[in-house]
Amino acid sequence: MTTTLFTDVRVFDGDGLTEPATVLVRDGVIAAVTPGGSPADLPDGAVPEDAEKVAGEGGTLLPGLIDAHLHVNGRKDLDALVQHGVTTGFDMASWPAELTAAMRAEQHTAGMISAGLPFIGPAGPHSHFGMPDGAVVTDPADVPAGVARRVGEGSDWIKVVTEDPGQGGPEPEVVAAVVQAAHAAGRRVVAHASHLGAFTMSLDAGVDVLTHVPTEAAVDADVAARMVEGARIAIPTLSVSKTLTSMRPAPGVSYDNARASVAAMHEAGVPVLAGTDSVDQPGVPFSIPLGSTLHQELVLLVDAGMTPVEALRAATSLPAEHFGLADRGAVREGLRADLLLVGGDPTSDITATQDVRGVWVGGERLR
């Protein structure tokens, strides 16, 4: 049994920072959180002599960060996440199934859950990414078998890549069939929707989570209200919007539209989760660094109107809540000891998350 004792740390509790606290971790689980307390307040024998002792020196103890949209291609990617305090990643497209299973099984590094193989259209941009034949489905009657295969391969949710009408993505009836079959199988549906037409089509089909935001026109208050009414979730990936609009300038396309979309959704009350679309692997048109980009995403979310506390929740408790990870996302007794120690106060200055002092996954110090 391993034990770690944190002293003189302020704990992010989801609403703000506690007064300086003592946090005890035992065998990979948070055993005690005592705001204002000291080791002397713990029961006799709670802290063995060989316990790792971490002096927080007034720093902030956060739950390990969660990137709600990325792509991993090997152990190196998971290790890269940990170096920046990202202890869980949501892989939004992964194949073959053997690779996905291997990434899920990796130990002593960041954890991963995955959508596995997405549904795509026959002629959209993703049809050139080298996906297996089973990714393309054009007949709604074939969708249930495709969903069953993905569920059998362990997909934690089902992803569909939507495009503007006529741009080679799945037809609306195929998207609707994906939603129906996935829900029947107990899986939620995440839609890649980077254009406004794809965004509204995904809403019409009943998808649960919309990832990306349009850059050719902003999501307006009416669309945001529809999302609230339908209990939809957003993962806007502002980082990739900023990257693409700077790399590939085009008339009418602007990062300002992406930023305005997030502002409209946030103002309407749509749950907004922090995701980056980070990727570093062959066959993709550009790379986005894993781990460090999530810290930039938090800065962009604050710039789009979220408070630092809301941005922190977007990368901790909200993705854990909305994707059913009840064992993480907060610094609370009984939860996994996925922890990030930073200097400064990220609830007032979001850039403080970048001052990483230590990272623990399941109670094991990895940085």
Long-range contacts (C-beta under 8 A, 24 or more apart in sequence): 1-26, 1-27, 2-26, 2-27, 2-28, 2-52, 2-363, 2-364, 3-27, 3-47, 3-48, 3-50, 3-51, 3-52, 4-51, 4-52, 4-53, 4-54, 4-337, 4-360, 4-363, 4-365, 5-39, 5-47, 5-51, 5-52, 5-53, 5-54, 6-54, 6-56, 6-61, 6-341, 7-38, 7-39, 7-53, 7-54, 7-55, 7-56, 8-55, 8-56, 8-57, 8-58, 9-54, 9-56, 9-58, 9-59, 9-60, 9-61, 9-341, 10-56, 10-58, 10-59, 10-60, 10-61, 10-345, 11-35, 11-60, 11-61, 11-331, 12-60, 12-61, 12-62, 12-63, 12-312, 12-316, 12-331, 12-346, 12-347, 13-330, 13-331, 14-309, 14-313, 14-316, 14-317, 14-330, 15-309, 16-309, 16-347, 17-60, 17-345, 17-347, 20-56, 20-58, 21-61, 23-61, 23-331, 25-337, 25-339, 25-360, 25-363, 26-363, 27-363, 28-336, 28-337, 28-362, 28-363, 28-364, 29-334, 29-335, 29-336, 29-337, 29-363, 30-331, 30-332, 30-333, 30-334, 30-335, 30-336, 30-337, 31-333, 32-333, 33-331, 33-332, 33-333, 52-365, 54-341, 54-358, 56-341, 59-341, 59-342, 59-343, 59-344, 59-357, 60-341, 60-342, 60-343, 60-344, 60-345, 60-346, 60-347, 60-352, 61-331, 61-339, 61-340, 61-341, 62-312, 62-316, 62-331, 62-339, 62-340, 62-341, 62-342, 62-346, 62-353, 63-316, 63-317, 63-320, 63-328, 63-329, 63-330, 63-331, 63-335, 63-338, 63-339, 63-340, 64-88, 64-316, 64-328, 64-338, 64-339, 64-340, 64-359, 64-360, 64-361, 65-274, 65-294, 65-315, 65-316, 65-340, 65-353, 66-90, 66-274, 66-315, 66-316, 66-319, 66-320, 66-325, 66-328, 66-329, 67-274, 67-275, 67-276, 67-278, 67-290, 67-291, 67-294, 67-315, 68-235, 68-273, 68-274, 68-275, 68-315, 68-319, 68-323, 69-211, 69-235, 69-237, 69-275, 69-276, 69-277, 70-275, 70-276, 70-277, 70-278, 70-279, 70-290, 71-277, 71-278, 71-279, 71-281, 71-284, 72-103, 72-112, 72-290, 73-99, 73-279, 73-280, 73-281, 74-103, 74-281, 75-103, 75-106, 75-109, 77-280, 77-281, 77-290, 78-103, 78-106, 78-109, 78-110, 78-112, 79-109, 79-110, 80-280, 80-289, 80-290, 80-291, 81-109, 81-110, 81-290, 81-291, 82-109, 82-110, 82-291, 82-359, 82-361, 82-366, 82-367, 83-291, 83-356, 83-359, 83-367, 84-290, 84-291, 84-292, 84-294, 84-295, 84-356, 85-291, 85-340, 85-342, 85-353, 85-356, 85-359, 85-367, 86-110, 86-290, 86-291, 86-294, 87-111, 87-328, 87-338, 87-339, 87-340, 87-359, 87-361, 88-112, 88-113, 88-319, 88-320, 88-325, 88-328, 88-338, 89-113, 89-290, 90-114, 90-275, 90-319, 90-323, 91-115, 92-118, 92-159, 92-190, 92-192, 92-211, 92-275, 92-277, 93-117, 93-118, 93-159, 95-131, 95-132, 95-135, 96-132, 97-153, 97-154, 100-153, 100-154, 101-153, 101-154, 104-154, 108-361, 108-364, 108-366, 109-361, 109-366, 110-361, 111-338, 111-361, 113-156, 113-323, 113-325, 114-154, 114-155, 114-156, 115-150, 115-155, 115-156, 115-157, 115-158, 115-159, 115-190, 116-150, 116-153, 116-154, 116-155, 116-159, 117-150, 117-153, 117-155, 118-159, 118-160, 118-161, 118-192, 119-143, 119-146, 119-158, 119-159, 119-160, 119-161, 119-170, 119-174, 119-178, 120-160, 120-161, 120-169, 120-170, 121-161, 121-163, 121-168, 121-169, 121-170, 121-171, 121-174, 122-168, 123-168, 124-161, 124-163, 124-167, 124-168, 124-169, 125-163, 125-168, 126-161, 126-192, 127-168, 129-283, 129-284, 130-283, 137-170, 137-174, 137-178, 138-170, 138-171, 138-174, 139-174, 140-173, 140-174, 140-176, 140-177, 141-177, 143-174, 143-177, 143-178, 143-180, 143-181, 144-177, 144-181, 144-184, 146-178, 146-181, 147-178, 147-181, 147-182, 147-185, 147-187, 148-181, 148-185, 151-185, 151-187, 155-187, 156-187, 156-323, 157-182, 157-187, 157-188, 157-189, 157-190, 157-208, 157-209, 157-323, 158-182, 158-185, 158-187, 158-188, 158-189, 158-190, 159-189, 159-190, 159-191, 159-192, 160-189, 160-190, 160-191, 160-192, 160-202, 160-207, 161-191, 161-192, 162-191, 162-192, 162-193, 162-198, 162-201, 162-202, 163-195, 163-197, 163-198, 164-195, 164-196, 164-197, 164-198, 165-197, 165-201, 167-195, 169-198, 172-201, 172-204, 172-205, 175-201, 175-202, 175-205, 175-207, 176-204, 176-205, 176-206, 178-205, 179-205, 179-206, 179-207, 180-206, 190-235, 199-223, 203-227, 203-230, 203-232, 206-230, 207-232, 208-232, 208-233, 209-233, 209-234, 209-235, 209-322, 210-234, 210-235, 211-235, 211-236, 211-237, 211-275, 211-277, 212-236, 212-237, 212-240, 212-241, 212-277, 213-237, 213-238, 213-241, 213-257, 213-258, 213-261, 213-262, 214-257, 214-258, 214-261, 215-241, 215-244, 215-245, 215-253, 215-254, 215-255, 215-257, 215-258, 216-252, 216-253, 216-257, 217-252, 217-257, 218-256, 218-257, 218-258, 218-260, 218-261, 218-264, 219-260, 219-261, 219-264, 219-265, 220-264, 221-264, 221-267, 221-268, 223-264, 224-264, 224-265, 224-267, 224-268, 224-270, 225-268, 227-265, 227-268, 227-270, 228-268, 228-269, 228-270, 232-270, 233-270, 233-271, 233-272, 233-273, 233-322, 234-262, 234-265, 234-270, 234-271, 234-272, 234-273, 235-272, 235-273, 235-274, 235-275, 236-261, 236-262, 236-265, 236-272, 236-275, 237-275, 237-276, 237-277, 237-297, 238-262, 238-297, 238-300, 238-301, 238-304, 239-276, 239-277, 239-278, 239-288, 239-293, 239-296, 239-297, 239-300, 240-276, 240-277, 240-288, 242-300, 243-286, 243-288, 247-286, 259-300, 259-303, 259-304, 262-301, 262-304, 262-305, 262-306, 263-304, 263-305, 266-304, 266-305, 266-306, 266-310, 267-305, 271-318, 271-322, 272-301, 272-306, 272-310, 272-314, 272-318, 273-314, 273-315, 273-318, 273-319, 273-322, 274-298, 274-301, 274-311, 274-314, 274-315, 274-319, 295-351, 295-353, 295-354, 298-350, 298-353, 299-350, 299-351, 302-350, 308-346, 308-347, 308-348, 308-349, 308-350, 309-347, 311-350, 312-346, 312-347, 312-350, 312-353, 336-362, 336-363, 337-362, 337-363, 338-362
